[in-house]
Amino acid sequence: MKIAMIGHKRIPSREGGVEIVVSELSKRMVKDGHTVVAYNRKSEHIAGKEHEIASDLNTWEGVELKWIPTPNSSKLNAIVYSFLSTVNAIFHKFDVIHFHAEGPASMVILAKLFKKRSIVTIHGLDWQRSKWGGFATKFLKFGEKAAAKYADEVIVLSQNVKEYFAKTYNRETVFIPNGISPAENIKANIIKSKYNIDKDEYILFLGRLVPEKGIHYLIDAYNRIDTDKKLVIAGGSSHTSEYETELKKAAKSNQNIIFTGFVEGKELEELYSNAYIYCLPSDLEGMPISLLEAMSYGNCCLTSNICECTEVCEDKAAYFEKSNVESLTQKLDELCLNSELVKQYKNNSSDFILKKYNWDKVTESTLSLYRRNK
């Protein structure tokens, strides 16, 4: 098959979960003998120019990269990119156009006008994210409705979203979760010299600095406990620089809170490998790749009790009540004081998550869906 991927920012990149999903699926589909074209956005990297991918990179792991000129404006970025990508894809002989996320899904209407088989993956109910408002929220909601009405198949990443589509649109969807690959734990070298942290000396949050991730709860809770563990907040903002400023203001009085900015490569691996606890305090998720990754490294994970997290970890993680700083404080304190309990979670997490989620199986299920009812 000839497959178009539309909706990510750019691959290979770790700017968000969508980019990781598109990367993992695309390279495996190519290995299976398919042709994959990934439509990359030619715009600024969320973490700055030093992390940008050269736009003259035309192939990666056998995947063809097609660069679409895209404005940096948060209001216009997704709309312009999705429209131009879809128009280009329509006039090439693709067997499938696979749209990722609710904004790009709005263009499924255009694809179906030209009788292109269209698959949409809903990575989360993006219109609920607090960084959006006004027109952006309406555009995302429109994309969701377009997917429900016009897509040949809709993929969802959680049972919660599957139930939402059934109840809201009477639309049957297909649950295909994200996958994960085995991880190798490595010693603290970069992070030791850069941040003066070593194994089991810190609590880790790793993800985009956006309000729905609940990082403000984590900082508040951390400031309330008495511990020698540091708090490391790793990640860059995504059209949310005001929120990042608020977080740093809340952490200003505590020298044990470290902001690393966007991380990748060995530094990322070291942060996962050596954390005492990985904490994901989100109010809203699709299916958090960072949580799967943290578990694959054998971490003790503490998350909010939203179903998108509890579905992933089941009884192999600790939970606190969503949005409740008191509950989070209590759990953080309990885990910081009980290294044996933390060790129990660590001993069970990696094997559990690798048996449950697998990128090869995810790719196989996705390809089967492309072929369904053809």
C-alpha positions in Angstrom: 0.0 0.0 0.0 0.9 3.6 -0.4 0.1 5.5 2.8 0.1 9.2 3.7 0.6 10.3 7.4 -0.8 13.7 8.2 -1.2 15.5 11.6 2.2 15.3 13.3 4.6 18.2 13.6 7.6 16.5 12.1 9.5 13.2 12.3 11.9 12.1 13.5 11.1 14.2 16.6 9.9 13.9 20.1 7.8 17.1 20.2 4.8 15.1 21.4 3.2 11.7 21.5 1.7 12.1 18.0 5.2 12.4 16.6 6.4 9.2 18.4 3.3 7.3 17.2 3.7 8.4 13.5 7.5 7.5 13.7 7.0 4.1 15.1 4.1 3.1 12.8 5.8 4.5 9.6 9.1 2.8 10.0 7.5 -0.5 10.6 5.1 -0.2 7.7 8.1 0.5 5.4 9.9 -2.6 6.7 6.7 -4.5 5.8 7.1 -3.4 2.2 4.7 -0.5 2.2 5.4 3.1 0.9 4.9 5.7 3.6 5.0 9.5 3.0 5.0 11.6 6.2 3.9 15.2 5.8 6.2 17.3 8.0 5.5 20.9 9.1 8.2 23.3 8.0 7.9 25.6 11.0 9.7 26.2 14.3 10.4 23.4 16.7 8.6 23.9 20.0 11.9 23.8 21.9 13.9 26.2 19.7 16.1 26.2 16.7 18.8 24.0 18.2 16.4 21.0 18.1 15.1 21.6 14.6 15.4 18.9 11.9 16.9 20.1 8.6 14.1 20.5 6.1 16.3 19.0 3.3 16.1 15.6 5.1 14.0 13.8 2.5 14.0 10.2 4.0 14.2 8.7 7.4 14.2 4.9 8.0 12.9 4.5 4.5 10.0 6.9 5.2 9.6 9.7 2.6 9.4 13.1 4.3 7.5 15.8 2.5 7.9 19.3 4.0 4.9 21.6 4.1 5.5 25.4 4.6 3.6 26.2 7.8 3.2 29.5 9.7 4.5 29.5 13.3 1.3 31.1 14.6 -0.5 28.8 17.0 -3.8 29.8 15.5 -2.9 29.1 11.9 -0.3 26.3 12.2 -2.5 23.2 12.2 -5.1 24.6 9.8 -2.7 25.7 7.0 -0.6 22.6 7.4 -3.5 20.2 7.3 -5.1 21.8 4.3 -1.9 22.0 2.2 -0.9 18.4 3.2 -4.3 17.0 2.3 -4.5 18.8 -1.0 -1.1 17.4 -1.9 -2.0 13.9 -0.8 -5.3 14.0 -2.8 -3.4 14.4 -6.1 -1.1 11.5 -5.4 -2.1 7.9 -5.6 -2.4 7.0 -2.0 -4.3 3.9 -0.9 -4.9 5.4 2.6 -4.6 8.9 4.1 -4.1 8.5 7.9 -5.0 11.7 9.8 -3.7 12.1 13.4 -5.4 14.3 16.0 -8.6 16.2 15.9 -7.4 19.4 14.1 -6.0 17.7 11.1 -9.1 15.3 11.1 -11.1 18.3 9.8 -9.6 17.7 6.4 -11.1 14.2 6.2 -14.1 15.9 4.5 -11.8 17.1 1.7 -10.2 13.7 1.3 -13.6 11.9 1.1 -14.8 14.3 -1.6 -12.0 12.8 -3.7 -12.9 9.3 -2.6 -9.7 8.7 -0.7 -9.8 6.0 2.0 -9.4 8.0 5.2 -8.4 6.8 8.7 -8.4 9.1 11.7 -6.6 8.5 15.0 -8.0 10.5 17.9 -5.0 10.9 20.2 -7.2 12.7 22.8 -10.1 15.1 23.1 -8.0 18.0 22.1 -10.8 20.6 22.3 -10.9 20.1 26.1 -7.2 21.2 26.5 -7.1 24.4 28.5 -4.4 26.1 26.3 -7.0 26.5 23.5 -10.0 28.8 23.4 -12.4 30.5 21.0 -11.8 29.6 17.3 -9.2 27.0 18.1 -11.6 25.0 20.3 -14.3 25.3 17.7 -11.9 24.1 15.0 -10.9 21.1 17.0 -14.5 20.2 17.8 -15.3 20.5 14.1 -12.4 18.0 13.4 -13.8 15.6 15.9 -17.3 15.8 14.3 -15.8 15.4 10.8 -13.9 12.3 11.9 -17.1 10.8 13.4 -19.2 11.5 10.3 -16.8 11.0 7.4 -13.8 8.8 8.3 -13.8 5.3 7.0 -12.3 4.2 10.3 -11.7 6.0 13.6 -9.0 4.7 15.9 -9.1 5.6 19.6 -6.5 5.1 22.3 -8.7 4.5 25.4 -11.9 2.9 26.3 -13.1 6.2 27.7 -12.8 7.9 24.3 -14.4 4.9 22.6 -17.4 5.3 24.9 -17.5 9.1 24.3 -17.7 8.6 20.5 -20.5 6.0 20.9 -22.5 8.2 23.2 -21.9 11.5 21.5 -22.0 10.5 17.8 -23.3 7.0 17.8 -20.1 6.1 16.0 -18.3 2.8 16.3 -14.6 3.2 16.8 -11.6 0.8 17.0 -9.4 0.7 20.0 -5.8 0.3 19.1 -3.5 1.4 21.9 0.0 2.9 21.6 3.0 0.6 21.8 6.3 0.5 23.6 9.7 -1.0 22.9 12.2 -2.5 25.5 14.4 0.1 27.1 18.0 -0.2 28.4 18.7 1.4 31.8 21.9 3.5 31.7 23.9 5.2 34.5 23.7 8.8 35.3 26.5 10.7 33.6 25.1 13.7 31.7 22.5 14.4 34.3 25.0 14.1 37.1 27.4 16.7 35.6 24.6 18.9 34.3 22.1 18.9 37.2 24.0 17.2 40.1 21.5 14.4 40.3 22.2 10.7 40.6 20.2 7.4 40.8 17.1 7.6 43.0 17.8 11.2 44.0 14.9 12.8 42.2 11.2 12.7 41.3 10.6 13.1 37.5 8.0 14.7 35.4 8.6 14.4 31.7 6.3 15.8 29.1 5.1 19.0 27.5 4.6 22.0 29.8 0.9 22.5 29.3 -1.9 23.1 31.8 -3.7 19.8 31.3 -0.6 17.9 32.4 -1.2 19.2 36.0 2.4 20.2 36.7 1.2 23.1 38.9 -0.3 20.5 41.2 3.0 18.6 41.4 5.0 21.7 42.3 2.5 22.7 44.9 2.5 19.2 46.4 6.3 18.9 46.3 6.6 22.2 48.2 4.5 20.8 51.0 6.6 17.6 51.7 9.8 17.3 53.6 12.2 15.3 51.4 15.8 15.3 50.1 14.6 14.1 46.7 14.8 16.8 44.1 12.0 17.5 41.6 13.0 17.4 37.9 10.6 18.9 35.4 11.7 17.9 31.9 10.0 19.2 28.8 9.3 22.2 26.7 6.2 24.4 26.3 3.8 24.0 23.4 2.2 27.4 22.6 2.1 27.8 26.4 5.0 30.1 27.4 2.8 31.9 29.9 2.1 28.6 31.8 5.8 27.8 31.8 6.5 31.2 33.4 3.8 30.6 36.0 5.4 27.2 36.9 8.8 28.7 37.3 7.4 31.5 39.5 5.7 28.8 41.7 9.1 27.0 42.0 11.3 30.0 42.4 11.6 29.7 46.2 12.7 26.0 46.1 16.2 25.4 44.8 15.5 21.7 44.6 13.1 22.1 41.7 15.0 21.7 38.4 13.6 22.7 34.9 15.7 21.0 32.2 13.8 22.3 29.2 13.2 20.0 26.2 15.3 16.8 26.4 16.1 14.0 24.0 18.7 11.3 23.3 21.0 10.1 26.1 19.9 12.8 28.6 16.3 11.6 28.2 17.4 8.0 28.7 19.4 8.8 31.8 16.4 10.8 33.3 14.1 7.8 32.9 16.7 5.3 34.0 17.6 6.9 37.3 14.4 8.4 38.7 13.1 7.5 42.1 9.5 8.1 41.1 8.0 9.2 37.8 4.9 11.4 38.3 2.2 12.2 35.7 -0.4 14.5 37.4 -2.5 15.0 34.3 -6.2 16.2 34.2 -6.5 15.1 30.6 -4.7 12.5 28.4 -5.1 10.5 25.3 -2.8 7.6 25.9 0.4 9.0 27.5 3.5 7.7 25.7 5.7 9.1 28.5 4.0 6.9 31.0 4.6 3.8 28.9 8.2 4.8 28.5 8.6 5.4 32.2 7.3 2.0 33.0 9.4 0.3 30.3 12.5 1.7 32.2 11.2 0.0 35.3 10.0 3.1 37.1 7.7 3.5 40.1 4.9 5.6 38.5 2.5 7.9 40.4 -0.3 9.3 38.3 -3.7 10.9 38.6 -6.6 8.4 38.7 -8.0 9.3 35.2 -9.0 6.2 33.3 -6.4 6.9 30.5 -3.7 6.3 33.1 -5.3 3.6 35.2 -6.1 1.6 32.0 -2.4 1.6 31.1 -0.9 0.8 34.5 -3.7 -1.2 36.2 -2.4 -2.2 39.7 1.2 -1.7 38.8 1.3 2.0 39.7 0.3 4.4 42.5 -2.6 6.9 42.0 -3.9 10.1 43.6 -7.3 11.8 43.1 -7.3 13.9 39.9 -6.7 17.7 40.5 -6.4 17.1 44.3 -3.2 18.6 45.7 -3.8 17.1 49.1 -4.1 13.6 47.7 -1.0 14.1 45.6 0.9 15.4 48.6 -0.1 12.4 50.6 1.0 10.0 48.0 4.3 11.7 47.3 5.1 11.7 51.0 4.2 8.1 51.3 6.4 7.0 48.5 9.3 9.2 49.5 9.2 7.6 53.0 8.7 4.0 51.8 11.6 2.9 49.5 10.5 -0.8 49.8 7.1 0.1 48.3 8.8 2.0 45.5 11.0 -1.0 44.9 8.0 -3.3 44.6 6.5 -1.0 41.9 9.8 -0.8 40.1 10.2 -4.6 40.0 6.9 -5.2 38.3 6.5 -2.3 35.9 8.8 -3.1 33.0 7.8 -6.7 32.3 4.1 -5.8 32.7 4.1 -2.9 30.2 6.2 -4.7 27.6 3.9 -7.7 27.6 0.8 -5.5 27.4 1.8 -3.1 24.6 3.9 -3.8 21.5 4.5 -1.6 18.5 4.7 -4.5 16.1 1.2 -5.6 17.1 -0.1 -2.1 16.9 1.3 -1.7 13.4 -0.3 -5.1 12.4 -3.7 -4.0 13.7 -3.4 -0.6 12.0 -2.6 -2.2 8.6 -5.5 -4.7 9.0 -7.8 -1.7 9.6 -6.5 0.0 6.4 -7.5 -3.1 4.4 -10.9 -3.7 6.1 -13.9 -3.6 3.8 -11.8 -2.6 0.8 
